[in-house]
Amino acid sequence: MSVIHILAAELELTSPAAVAAPEAHTVGSILRPGLPLARDGWGNPYIPGSSLAGSLRHQAPQERQEALFGDVRKDPEESAAGGTSETTVTASAVRVLGTRITSPRAPLSRRRRTAVDRHRAAARANTLHERELLPPGTELTLWLRIDTAQRESPLLDEVIGLLSTWRPRIGGGRTTGYGRAELIRVRHRVIDLATTDGLRHWLTCGGPELVDKHATTVYHRAQVRGGAPDEPHLFGRPLEFAIADALHVGSGTVSDRSARRTGVARILRDHEDTPVVPGSTWKGVLRGRVELILRSVGIGDVCASVADEQSGGCGACDICVAFGWTEQSGVSADDVTAETVGARGKLLFADSPVREGTVRVRNHVAIDRVFGGARDEALFSEETVENGQLTLHLRHDGEVPALVRAALVLALGDLADGSAGIGGGTTRGYGTLTAEPATAEWLATERAQAVETLRAHRAEAGSASIPSPAKATEEVSA
């Protein structure tokens, strides 16, 4: 192996992203977010190469993953028999040398999230957390090394082809719109250690200098029509909605107003200062509605994502498969769910910026129940978005159970006819959406098939599918 190939893959974030470092949150850092960004020794944001290596490995065909990226495995037959199994280690043919982040002018952003209590339909206690994120437009360079015997190598061509079809996903929160990136270009440098110039350059230079001034471009986004394919839409199309009254998805921050006693609860905005409905809101609202619909029609073999004194899910039902699940708190040591922290769902929800919306401040005051007038010191104000449009991009990266797909159609129909809302204040006129004509027509067409799917499942399961009282305590059947 006397020829060294260095590849520099340049990426650009198309959505907020982060590799969190919760271990950095100590007692002395109470003012920092609960999920701060990973940082290097100089305090700069950092994305470890292992995160990108995992994403690239996932892109490769399963039968080629071990040959390209190595593996560590034990003999399953000897392990099942209780004997001491030998560990087989295969080294990776592709080495990850490191990464470098180039941040845009936009500052780092922070987002706060909270879970919703199914009983009270309000924020659940002790679930508020804040996450630090890199903004879209952040550029990231990943360096790879491949050693071969010749300058021309099928292995090199395979890795370059793999990179050209790569749709990177970085860090956590993938199912709620975080971590989306796009490959800009790939540069290649050959260092032949059998030549004097190659050996001198290898011994006297280091770091990005090995590539920056001597590499040739082997892939560029502008030269490829369409780029790498994205995950497909679940229903084959994005869904368009309009705001019917007012929408408030809070950012968890309050802005001061001069000469006023009260501040204004601000709405969530993206890196371009546009009001946005985050993917986590779509996911939470639709998951809760799907759970309600399946129980309301007598399909009880689905778990609750939030139950009394617990969180997470069973990990086996259709809801958990489609939306993902986390480990339940308080489970016994012999419970199978205690052996894992959960699994990622198949459904992917993206952020939805609000287009052509009008941002206004609405003032509210509590009423004194005794005197019937305004209560002293109870004035509060909120930012709201009115008269805007937004698009729901609901994608999937695996097979979604037919029951969940059918219930999602009905849940989206509930959003379109005002039976359910998004954001805060839905019980006082906020968060009502209407479907745009094309989406409304599609929902009307799909509704009959969705109802038939649920009816067929009830017929197959029989009366045994009626939910038990223990599982039906969260929602009241319709």
Secondary structure as GFF3:
##gff-version 3
##sequence-region A 1 478
A	DSSP	beta_strand	3	13	.	.	.	ID=ss1
A	DSSP	three_ten_helix	22	24	.	.	.	ID=ss2
A	DSSP	three_ten_helix	27	29	.	.	.	ID=ss3
A	DSSP	alpha_helix	49	59	.	.	.	ID=ss4
A	DSSP	alpha_helix	62	69	.	.	.	ID=ss5
A	DSSP	beta_strand	71	74	.	.	.	ID=ss6
A	DSSP	alpha_helix	76	80	.	.	.	ID=ss7
A	DSSP	beta_strand	87	90	.	.	.	ID=ss8
A	DSSP	beta_strand	95	102	.	.	.	ID=ss9
A	DSSP	beta_strand	109	113	.	.	.	ID=ss10
A	DSSP	beta_strand	116	117	.	.	.	ID=ss11
A	DSSP	beta_strand	122	123	.	.	.	ID=ss12
A	DSSP	beta_strand	129	133	.	.	.	ID=ss13
A	DSSP	beta_strand	139	148	.	.	.	ID=ss14
A	DSSP	alpha_helix	154	164	.	.	.	ID=ss15
A	DSSP	three_ten_helix	174	176	.	.	.	ID=ss16
A	DSSP	beta_strand	181	192	.	.	.	ID=ss17
A	DSSP	alpha_helix	196	204	.	.	.	ID=ss18
A	DSSP	alpha_helix	209	212	.	.	.	ID=ss19
A	DSSP	beta_strand	216	220	.	.	.	ID=ss20
A	DSSP	three_ten_helix	221	223	.	.	.	ID=ss21
A	DSSP	beta_strand	239	243	.	.	.	ID=ss22
A	DSSP	beta_strand	250	255	.	.	.	ID=ss23
A	DSSP	beta_strand	264	267	.	.	.	ID=ss24
A	DSSP	beta_strand	276	277	.	.	.	ID=ss25
A	DSSP	alpha_helix	279	296	.	.	.	ID=ss26
A	DSSP	beta_strand	306	307	.	.	.	ID=ss27
A	DSSP	beta_strand	310	311	.	.	.	ID=ss28
A	DSSP	alpha_helix	318	323	.	.	.	ID=ss29
A	DSSP	beta_strand	324	326	.	.	.	ID=ss30
A	DSSP	three_ten_helix	336	339	.	.	.	ID=ss31
A	DSSP	beta_strand	342	344	.	.	.	ID=ss32
A	DSSP	beta_strand	347	349	.	.	.	ID=ss33
A	DSSP	beta_strand	352	353	.	.	.	ID=ss34
A	DSSP	beta_strand	358	367	.	.	.	ID=ss35
A	DSSP	beta_strand	374	386	.	.	.	ID=ss36
A	DSSP	beta_strand	389	392	.	.	.	ID=ss37
A	DSSP	beta_strand	394	396	.	.	.	ID=ss38
A	DSSP	alpha_helix	402	416	.	.	.	ID=ss39
A	DSSP	three_ten_helix	426	428	.	.	.	ID=ss40
A	DSSP	beta_strand	433	435	.	.	.	ID=ss41
A	DSSP	alpha_helix	437	461	.	.	.	ID=ss42
A	DSSP	three_ten_helix	462	465	.	.	.	ID=ss43
###
